[in-house]
Amino acid sequence: MQQLETLYIGQVSSLPHGAPLRWLILRPLQRAHTSHKPASSIKPICEYTKLQALSLHSRSLGGLPACLAKLTELRYLDAARNKFGTELKAPEDAIPVQLSALTRLVEFSAWGQGLTYVRKVASCPEDTQCVLDVETALSFASDGEVNMERYRCPGKSWSPNLDKLKAIYGWRKLQKFWIDANQITASEYFVREAARAWPQLRTLDLYDNAIEMDVGAFAAFASHPTMYQLYLARNRFFGTFPEDLVDASKTWPLGSITVFMNSNVTGCIPRRFGAITAGSGIRCAAEEL
């Protein structure tokens, strides 16, 4: 065990003491597992200070423990499909401010917190405010068939304000930030701070949330040389899509944009970006801007 660097394991209690782990994957729990687990349940992981990659995907976690700040070598953190915010004083407490110490983090995922999974009609959510997540809805639109429906429901979806998630602005090497399929809110402050804090950002997924702001704020990313993907679909954006982001004179690699289901967004995106714009006021121009 003294040379063990990569481990896929089911229980935190089974972690080998003293192993120099660099890559740790906790086996996802079955979707039938509905009770949440507090952040403290994974505290033993904090002792593996050489970790560079950590997957906590589908572990029913209510949040992340502050002691993960000790993992200063961490580059990759996947915390998708958990239950962030459950039984916390504030939804922002799911990512403690101490985690700003993860200054080498390159990839972070926390999409799909608290999703409700349905296989049978009889199990559909009773709450009429529950909505299909975007990917389930798109599956219906494409072929009319899905193996399992996923819903975002009030009181179960994670609902932080990104302006208040102070830890994330310390991740200066971040390239990937995926937090789609939640109930997240934010203001233009988040966009300005993210653009300043993440100069190497490549992919930003904010789609399927509750963000209400002027889409023009994303012009703050116009000078980012590595920005490739910007997914803003199904929020409450308004205003004109910033032309600076799709300026034909730029040599940067931005190549994937979604703004669909934002009915108050207007503007023009050249067809070379392959933008998905249905349900918005965007028009796709054949010629470059």
Stockholm file with secondary structure:
# STOCKHOLM 1.0

chainA/1-289         MQQLETLYIGQVSSLPHGAPLRWLILRPLQRAHTSHKPASSIKPICEYTKLQALSLHSRSLGGLPACLAKLTELRYLDAARNKFGTELKAPEDAIPVQLSALTRLVEFSAWGQGLTYVRKVASCPEDTQCVLDVETALSFASDGEVNMERYRCPGKSWSPNLDKLKAIYGWRKLQKFWIDANQITASEYFVREAARAWPQLRTLDLYDNAIEMDVGAFAAFASHPTMYQLYLARNRFFGTFPEDLVDASKTWPLGSITVFMNSNVTGCIPRRFGAITAGSGIRCAAEEL
#=GR chainA/1-289 SS CTTCCEEEESCGGGCCTTCCCSEEEECCCCTTCCSCBCGGGGGGGGGCTTCSEEECTTSCBSCCCGGGGGCTTCCEEECCSSCTTTTCSSGGGGSCGGGGGCTTCCEEECCSTTCEEESSGGGSCSCTTCEECHHHHHHHHHHSCCSSEEEECTTTSCCCBGGGCGGGGGCTTCCEEECCSSCCBCCHHHHHHHHHHCTTCCEEECCSSCCCSBGGGGGGGTTCTTCCEEECCSSCCEEECCGGGGCTTCCSCCCEEECCSCTEEEEEEEGGGCCBCTTSEEEEESSCC
#=GC SS_cons         CTTCCEEEESCGGGCCTTCCCSEEEECCCCTTCCSCBCGGGGGGGGGCTTCSEEECTTSCBSCCCGGGGGCTTCCEEECCSSCTTTTCSSGGGGSCGGGGGCTTCCEEECCSTTCEEESSGGGSCSCTTCEECHHHHHHHHHHSCCSSEEEECTTTSCCCBGGGCGGGGGCTTCCEEECCSSCCBCCHHHHHHHHHHCTTCCEEECCSSCCCSBGGGGGGGTTCTTCCEEECCSSCCEEECCGGGGCTTCCSCCCEEECCSCTEEEEEEEGGGCCBCTTSEEEEESSCC
//
